[in-house]
Amino acid sequence: MKRKSIVIFTIAIIQLCGALPNGILSETFCQTIVPSWFEEILKSPAGIMLSVGYCGKYQDKNLAKQVAIDHALIIMAKQKQIRLIFEVEEFADGRLRLLNPTFEQFYEESILSRIMQDYKVVDSLSTEDAYFVLLSHPSSDRLSIKSSGGKSWGPQPKWTKELPSSKDFVYGVGMVGKYSSWVRAWKDADEYARFDLGKNIRLETESIHAVQRDDRFIIESKIIRQSYDMSLHNSAIVSRWYDSANDIYYSLCRIQEPISD
């Protein structure tokens, strides 16, 4: 059975979030102190998969940890296998208007169940306004790290301006900004990066001739439709960066070639 997870993005860079979930004390407009493995995921031994989970500040620290773990488990399931459906239409006559954007994703409940039975919390960090966890799957003693503690963001990485060039990997970048919730911002940037990765693997393009008629006029438009429907295996968010000057969140997703579909 598949569990459906739908993500719908506003294509614009600005989106404000609504009310906070029960139990959260507050969320800041940015996230300035993070563990090093949140900014750049650690390299793991062969056969070990890593996943990062995060949440805002809760009154109950144990609850915050569990929320972050639950998030990391779902991210792990998506890394294992995810189906992405993307479609967007736009006028081809210079008008900057997007029509009927679709962003959908599906991950397997059975995969999530297996991961939940065999994982390990490798490291965690609690800050003034966040809780982060790093999970490994399967549970293994081969991966042991010292607690990274918190750090400020490093200098702007090159991948935020230009995708890395590699013979072994395909990349995608997600970018969002001006969010009232840093948690929601990172979640959307992560998901957007995965959809961008799909576009860089395979993108179908179709030109549509549209005609609108009324009693007096005939309006003809050329519409470009871009779409794909694919399954990704072993894709992962490997880097993040926060531009505090402009309040923009960047996520980098990567998958190794050859790509399974």
C-alpha positions as CSV (number, residue, x, y, z in Angstrom):
1,M,0.0,0.0,0.0
2,K,1.2,3.5,-0.8
3,R,1.0,6.4,1.5
4,K,0.3,9.6,-0.3
5,S,2.2,12.7,0.5
6,I,1.2,15.8,-1.5
7,V,3.4,18.8,-1.7
8,I,2.0,21.9,-3.5
9,F,4.4,24.9,-3.8
10,T,3.7,28.5,-4.6
11,I,6.0,29.2,-7.5
12,A,6.7,32.6,-6.1
13,I,9.5,32.9,-3.6
14,I,7.3,34.3,-0.9
15,Q,5.0,32.2,1.3
16,L,3.8,32.9,4.8
17,C,2.8,30.0,7.1
18,G,-0.2,29.7,9.2
19,A,-0.8,28.8,12.8
20,L,1.8,26.8,14.7
21,P,1.1,23.2,15.8
22,N,-0.1,22.7,19.4
23,G,2.8,22.4,21.9
24,I,5.3,24.6,20.0
25,L,6.4,27.6,22.0
26,S,7.6,29.7,19.2
27,E,9.4,29.7,15.8
28,T,11.9,32.3,14.6
29,F,12.1,33.8,11.1
30,C,15.4,32.1,10.6
31,Q,17.6,29.3,11.8
32,T,21.1,30.5,12.7
33,I,22.6,27.7,14.8
34,V,22.7,24.2,13.3
35,P,24.7,21.0,13.6
36,S,27.4,20.6,11.0
37,W,25.6,17.5,9.6
38,F,22.5,19.6,8.9
39,E,24.5,22.0,6.7
40,E,26.3,19.1,5.0
41,I,25.4,15.4,5.5
42,L,28.2,13.1,6.7
43,K,29.6,10.5,4.4
44,S,28.5,7.1,5.7
45,P,29.9,3.6,5.3
46,A,28.7,1.4,2.4
47,G,25.2,0.0,3.2
48,I,24.4,2.7,5.7
49,M,21.9,5.5,4.9
50,L,21.7,8.7,6.9
51,S,18.8,11.1,7.4
52,V,18.3,14.4,9.2
53,G,15.1,15.3,11.0
54,Y,14.2,18.7,12.6
55,C,11.4,20.5,14.4
56,G,10.7,23.7,16.2
57,K,10.9,24.3,19.9
58,Y,8.4,22.4,22.0
59,Q,7.5,22.7,25.7
60,D,8.3,19.0,26.2
61,K,11.9,18.3,25.0
62,N,11.1,14.5,24.7
63,L,8.2,15.4,22.4
64,A,10.4,17.6,20.3
65,K,12.9,14.8,19.9
66,Q,10.2,12.3,18.9
67,V,8.8,14.8,16.3
68,A,12.2,15.3,14.8
69,I,12.8,11.5,14.7
70,D,9.4,10.9,13.0
71,H,10.4,13.5,10.4
72,A,13.7,11.9,9.8
73,L,12.1,8.5,9.4
74,I,9.8,9.8,6.7
75,I,12.7,11.5,5.0
76,M,14.6,8.2,5.1
77,A,11.6,6.4,3.4
78,K,11.6,9.1,0.7
79,Q,15.4,8.6,0.2
80,K,14.9,4.9,-0.3
81,Q,12.1,5.3,-2.9
82,I,9.9,8.1,-4.0
83,R,7.6,8.7,-6.9
84,L,7.5,12.3,-8.2
85,I,4.8,13.8,-10.5
86,F,5.5,17.2,-11.8
87,E,3.6,19.3,-14.4
88,V,3.6,23.0,-15.1
89,E,2.3,25.0,-18.0
90,E,3.4,28.5,-19.1
91,F,2.7,30.9,-21.9
92,A,5.4,31.0,-24.5
93,D,4.8,34.6,-25.6
94,G,6.8,36.3,-22.9
95,R,4.0,36.5,-20.3
96,L,5.4,35.4,-16.9
97,R,2.4,33.4,-15.9
98,L,2.3,29.7,-14.7
99,L,-0.7,27.6,-15.3
100,N,-1.9,24.6,-13.3
101,P,1.3,23.7,-11.4
102,T,1.3,20.2,-10.0
103,F,3.8,18.8,-7.5
104,E,3.0,15.4,-6.0
105,Q,5.0,12.7,-4.3
106,F,4.3,9.2,-3.0
107,Y,6.4,7.1,-0.7
108,E,5.9,3.5,0.4
109,E,4.4,2.8,3.9
110,S,6.0,-0.6,3.8
111,I,9.5,0.9,3.4
112,L,8.8,3.3,6.3
113,S,7.7,0.4,8.5
114,R,10.9,-1.5,7.8
115,I,13.0,1.5,8.6
116,M,11.1,2.1,11.9
117,Q,12.1,-1.4,13.0
118,D,15.8,-0.9,12.5
119,Y,17.3,2.6,12.9
120,K,19.7,4.4,15.3
121,V,19.9,8.0,16.5
122,V,23.5,8.8,15.7
123,D,23.6,12.4,17.0
124,S,21.2,15.1,18.1
125,L,21.2,18.8,19.0
126,S,18.8,20.9,20.9
127,T,19.1,24.7,20.4
128,E,17.1,27.6,21.7
129,D,14.5,27.2,19.0
130,A,15.1,23.8,17.4
131,Y,15.7,20.1,17.8
132,F,17.8,18.2,15.2
133,V,18.4,14.4,14.9
134,L,20.7,12.4,12.7
135,L,19.5,8.8,12.0
136,S,21.2,5.8,10.5
137,H,19.5,2.9,8.8
138,P,20.1,0.1,9.4
139,S,21.2,0.4,13.0
140,S,24.9,-0.2,13.1
141,D,28.0,0.4,15.3
142,R,30.1,1.0,12.2
143,L,29.1,4.7,12.3
144,S,30.1,6.5,15.4
145,I,30.6,10.2,15.5
146,K,31.4,12.8,18.2
147,S,28.6,15.2,18.9
148,S,29.0,18.1,16.5
149,G,27.5,20.8,18.7
150,G,26.0,23.9,17.1
151,K,27.6,26.1,14.5
152,S,26.9,29.2,12.4
153,W,26.4,28.9,8.7
154,G,29.5,28.9,6.6
155,P,30.2,31.0,3.5
156,Q,27.9,30.7,0.5
157,P,28.6,27.5,-1.4
158,K,29.1,27.5,-5.1
159,W,26.1,25.1,-5.7
160,T,23.6,27.8,-4.7
161,K,24.6,29.7,-7.9
162,E,25.5,26.8,-10.2
163,L,24.8,23.0,-10.0
164,P,27.8,20.8,-9.4
165,S,29.3,19.1,-12.4
166,S,29.8,15.4,-11.9
167,K,30.0,12.2,-13.9
168,D,28.7,10.2,-11.0
169,F,25.8,12.2,-9.7
170,V,22.8,14.3,-10.8
171,Y,21.8,17.3,-8.6
172,G,18.8,19.5,-7.9
173,V,18.5,22.7,-5.9
174,G,15.5,23.9,-3.9
175,M,15.2,27.6,-2.9
176,V,12.5,29.4,-0.9
177,G,12.4,32.6,1.1
178,K,10.6,35.0,3.4
179,Y,8.9,32.3,5.4
180,S,7.5,33.0,8.9
181,S,8.5,29.4,9.9
182,W,12.0,28.2,9.4
183,V,10.8,24.6,9.8
184,R,8.3,25.0,6.9
185,A,10.9,26.8,4.9
186,W,13.4,23.9,5.1
187,K,10.8,21.3,4.4
188,D,9.7,23.1,1.3
189,A,13.3,23.8,0.1
190,D,14.1,20.1,0.6
191,E,11.1,18.9,-1.4
192,Y,11.6,21.5,-4.1
193,A,15.2,20.3,-4.5
194,R,13.9,16.8,-5.1
195,F,11.5,18.0,-7.8
196,D,14.3,20.0,-9.4
197,L,16.4,16.9,-9.4
198,G,13.7,15.1,-11.3
199,K,13.6,17.9,-13.9
200,N,17.4,17.5,-14.4
201,I,17.0,13.7,-15.0
202,R,14.1,13.7,-17.5
203,L,11.7,16.4,-18.6
204,E,9.1,16.0,-21.2
205,T,8.1,19.2,-23.1
206,E,5.0,19.7,-25.2
207,S,3.8,22.7,-27.1
208,I,0.1,23.4,-27.0
209,H,-1.9,25.7,-29.3
210,A,-4.8,27.2,-27.3
211,V,-7.7,29.2,-28.8
212,Q,-10.2,31.2,-26.8
213,R,-13.3,32.6,-28.6
214,D,-16.0,34.9,-27.6
215,D,-18.6,37.0,-29.5
216,R,-16.1,39.5,-30.7
217,F,-12.5,38.2,-30.4
218,I,-10.4,35.2,-31.0
219,I,-7.3,34.9,-28.7
220,E,-4.6,32.4,-29.7
221,S,-1.8,31.4,-27.3
222,K,1.1,29.0,-27.4
223,I,1.5,27.1,-24.1
224,I,4.5,25.1,-23.1
225,R,3.8,22.1,-20.9
226,Q,6.7,20.5,-18.9
227,S,6.1,17.3,-17.0
228,Y,7.5,14.1,-15.7
229,D,6.4,11.0,-13.7
230,M,9.2,9.0,-12.2
231,S,10.4,7.0,-9.3
232,L,13.8,7.8,-7.6
233,H,15.8,5.4,-5.5
234,N,18.5,6.5,-3.0
235,S,18.2,10.2,-3.6
236,A,19.1,12.4,-0.6
237,I,19.4,16.0,0.6
238,V,23.2,16.4,1.0
239,S,23.7,20.1,1.7
240,R,21.8,23.1,3.0
241,W,22.6,26.8,3.3
242,Y,20.8,29.8,4.7
243,D,21.3,33.3,3.3
244,S,20.6,35.4,6.4
245,A,21.1,38.7,4.5
246,N,18.2,37.9,2.1
247,D,16.3,35.3,4.2
248,I,16.6,32.6,1.5
249,Y,16.9,28.8,2.2
250,Y,18.8,26.5,-0.1
251,S,18.8,22.7,-0.3
252,L,20.8,20.5,-2.5
253,C,19.5,17.0,-3.5
254,R,21.7,14.3,-5.1
255,I,21.3,10.9,-6.8
256,Q,23.9,8.6,-8.1
257,E,23.9,7.4,-11.7
258,P,22.7,5.1,-13.2
259,I,19.2,6.1,-12.2
260,S,16.5,3.6,-11.6
261,D,13.0,4.4,-12.7
